Amino acid sequence: NNKILSLLGFAAKAGVLSYGFEATVSAVLGGKARLVLIAEDISAKSRKEVVFFANKKNIKNITLKEINLKTVSDAVGRKCGIIADNVEGFAKAFLKALIEGGIADDQ
């Protein structure tokens, strides 16, 4: 968990994230998003919609096991539970950390 939360903090400081449902969907549909991360306690409706758009654009999306909205919000410094990572390098680092940490399956 710590590695993912650290990466989220670094990505936030680097300005490469889109925060929240609307901004994430916009990044996905605009072709900016490289990876979508979803806190485990996001509403089923929001999760279903953001996953739909990500799948439509062939963008990997991961629900973070055991990482809730508050933890994500604390890591990035603003309230959000749905985030788009807009840089390939960070996306690869997130995926590696998530899979190694057992927080996400290699989907």
ChimeraX attribute file (.defattr): number of C-alpha atoms within 10 A of each C-alpha:
attribute: neighborCount
match mode: 1-to-1
recipient: residues
	/A:1	16
	/A:2	10
	/A:3	13
	/A:4	21
	/A:5	18
	/A:6	13
	/A:7	19
	/A:8	24
	/A:9	18
	/A:10	15
	/A:11	20
	/A:12	18
	/A:13	12
	/A:14	9
	/A:15	12
	/A:16	18
	/A:17	25
	/A:18	23
	/A:19	21
	/A:20	16
	/A:21	19
	/A:22	13
	/A:23	15
	/A:24	26
	/A:25	24
	/A:26	15
	/A:27	23
	/A:28	26
	/A:29	15
	/A:30	10
	/A:31	12
	/A:32	18
	/A:33	26
	/A:34	22
	/A:35	26
	/A:36	25
	/A:37	21
	/A:38	26
	/A:39	23
	/A:40	19
	/A:41	16
	/A:42	16
	/A:43	10
	/A:44	9
	/A:45	9
	/A:46	14
	/A:47	19
	/A:48	11
	/A:49	13
	/A:50	21
	/A:51	21
	/A:52	14
	/A:53	17
	/A:54	22
	/A:55	13
	/A:56	11
	/A:57	14
	/A:58	12
	/A:59	18
	/A:60	16
	/A:61	22
	/A:62	21
	/A:63	21
	/A:64	22
	/A:65	16
	/A:66	12
	/A:67	18
	/A:68	17
	/A:69	18
	/A:70	14
	/A:71	17
	/A:72	25
	/A:73	19
	/A:74	14
	/A:75	20
	/A:76	21
	/A:77	13
	/A:78	13
	/A:79	15
	/A:80	21
	/A:81	26
	/A:82	27
	/A:83	26
	/A:84	28
	/A:85	26
	/A:86	22
	/A:87	16
	/A:88	14
	/A:89	10
	/A:90	19
	/A:91	21
	/A:92	13
	/A:93	13
	/A:94	21
	/A:95	20
	/A:96	14
	/A:97	18
	/A:98	20
	/A:99	13
	/A:100	12
	/A:101	14
	/A:102	12
	/A:103	18
	/A:104	18
	/A:105	14
	/A:106	11
	/A:107	8
